[in-house]
Amino acid sequence: MLSTGGVRWCWWALLVMLALVSCFPSKAQRQVAAPRRLRFKVQSPSKLLVAWREPKGDVDSYLFYYNSIPGGQQKEIIVSKSDTKVLITDYKPSKDYVFSVIAVRGGEQSRPLQSRFKAHTKERGHTDGQDKTEAQRLTDPVGPTEDANEISGADQFVCHTEAVADIVILVDGSW
């Protein structure tokens, strides 16, 4: 059986351990947030603009990877934190591409935001002379999607009106 002094010592040791544990942030608190909403715009027959939204939180830079498939060599571009777009100058509309953007802070990296881009030219029934482009989000088999920090079900907040105006103010009187 422990004496009164032994019990006090155990309590103090427990309190010191709890204080030390609370001082060190957990891995979840240190994780780098991933970029969001990868978008594509064909600038010319040989140029493709790839843009994304910056993640929530601070980043030092981005690692941008892309390659054409099948059989293309993966290319890496280091992008400064102030830029959230890359212009691909060796773009070929006849090929499919896979893109990946990773946010970097210190020695840590976010999970990649990945997407696949296809440009189809002159498909059946597509006769307006313009290229039809299509972006597909690659699934991440590990963990939730990167859109977890986006509002889902946003259609419920859309204001449908026939008013001809520059600004429509919708007031919800429930509060």
N, C-alpha and C positions, 0 to 999 in steps of 0.2 A: 504494500500500500504506500502511496506517495504522501510525503509530509506536506505541510502547508507551503513551505518554501519551494518544494518540487512542483507543486501545482501552479504556483505563481510563475516559476521559470518556464513551464510548458505554455502558459498563456502568453507570456511575453514573446517567446520564440514563435508562436503561432501568429501573433500580431505583426512581428517583424517580417515574417515570410509573406503575409498578406500585403503589407506595405510594399515590399520589394516586387512582388508579382504585379501589383497595380501600377508601379512606376514604369514597367516595360510594356510598350504597346504590343498587342497581339498581332499575329501575321495578317489577320483580316483588316486591322486598322492601317497597316502599312501598305496594303496592296495598291498598285497603280491602277487607276480607272482606265478602261479601254476607250479608244476613240469610238464614235458612233456615226451611223448613217452614211455609209459609203455611197457616193453618187458618181455618175459618169456622164460626160458630154463629148461627143465627137466634134472636134474643132475643124478637122480637114481629113482627107483620105489617109494621111499619115500621122495625125496627131489626135490624141485622146486625153482629155482633162479628167483626172480622178480627184475628187474632193471628199472630205469627211468633216464631221463636227468634232471639235475638241472635246476631250473628256472632262468630266467634273474633277477639279483638283489640279494641282500643279504638275507639269511635265517639263523635262529638260529638252527632249527632242522626240522624233518619231523614226522608227525603222519602217521603210516601205519596201515591200517585196512584190515582184510580179514576174510572171512568165507566161508565154504562149503555150497552148496545149494543142496537140500532143507534141512532146519532145523538145519544147523550148527550154533554154537555159535560164535559170532563175537569176534575176537581177535585184540588187539591193541598192537603195538610195537612203541616205541619212538626211532627214528633213528637220529644219530648225523648228523650235516650238512656236514661232510666230507664223509659220506657214501651215496651212491645212489643205494643201492641194499639190499635185504633181502633174506636170505635162509630159505625157509619154510621146516621144518624137519618132519612135520606130514602130508605131502602131500599124497593123495590117488588118483591115476589116474582114478578111477571109479567115482569120484565126480566132479561136476562143482564148480568153485570158483568165488567169487566176490572180487575185490581188490580196495582199495581207498588209495591214497597218498595225503597228505595235507602238504604244506609248512607252517612253523610257524616262525614269526618274532615278538619278544616281545609278546604282548598279542593278536596279530592279526594272522589270518589264511587265507590261499588262498582258492580258490574254489577247491574242490577235483578233482583229476584226477582219473577217475574210469574206470575199465575194467573188463570183465568177461573172465575166462579162462576155456576151456574144453579140456580134453585129451580123445581121443577116441582110443580104442585098437581094433585091428583086425576087421576093418570095411570090408564090402563087397568090393572086388577088391583091398584090401590093404593087400598084402601078403608078404611084405618084412621083417616082423618080428619086425619092429620099430613102436613105437607109433606115431600116427598122432596127432599133437597138433594144437589147433586153439584158437586165441584170438579175442574177440569181444569188441569193445569200447562201453560202455554204453552211451546212449544219455543224455545230460544235458538239461532238459526242460527249464531251466532258463539261458538265455545268450548264447553267442557264444561258439564255441568249443575251447579247449585248444590249438589246433594247429594254432590258429590265428596268433601266432608269428613265424610260420614256413613258408618257401617259398612254395607257392602253384604253381602248374603248372611247376614243376621243370624239366619235360621231355623236355621242349624246350631248356634247357641248356645242354643236354646230347650230348656228342661227340661220334658219331658212326664211328669207323674206324676199318680196318682190319689189322692195323699195329701190329707187334709183338715187343713190347717194354715195358719197365717198366714205362715210363712216356710219355704221349702224351700231347703236349702243343697246345691248341686251341687259336688262336689269332683272336679277332674280330676287323677288321679294320675299323669299322664304326665311331670311335671317331677320 
